[in-house]
Amino acid sequence: MTIRVGQLPREGNALFGQITVNGCGIQPLNLAPDETHRFTAFDSLLDGAASYARNLNTHPAYEKIRRSRAVDRATDRIPDGHRLLESLVRYSEHGQDYSDEIRLVIRANDLRSIDPARLAAPERRFPVALLPGLAVAAAESFK
C-alpha cells in the first residue's frame, strides 16, 4: 500500500490515518488486491482530530494510555508525551516504529514544552426561551 505524502490530509482532513472497513473513505494508492480498507475522511480537520481523540478515549486497544493519564491526574503529574507513547504501540500497524517516529516529531518541534498545556473550559451554553425577556432571565441564571 502506498500513500502519497499529504494524501490523507488533502483528500479527507485526515491527520491520523484512521482505517475504515465500511467501503467509504480514501483509497490508498496501490492497494493490494486482498486489501479492502480505506481511510476515514472528515469534513474538517477539527472533525478528524475529534474522531482521533474519541478513538483514543474509547477503543479497548488504548485502555493503557487512559490508565496512564488517570494515574497522572490522580498524582498531579504533568502528562509526558514521550512516556504516553509507550501506550500507543498498538495504534499503528508499524508498532514501535510508529511511536519512535512520533517521538522524533515531538523532539524536532520541541513539543514537550506544551505537555503542561490545558484546554480552556468550554463556554457555558443556556437554553434560549421563545418569549422575549425569558432568554435574558435564563442567561442570567447560568452566569
Order of alpha helices (4+ residues) and beta strands (2+ residues): alpha-beta-beta-alpha-alpha-alpha-alpha-alpha
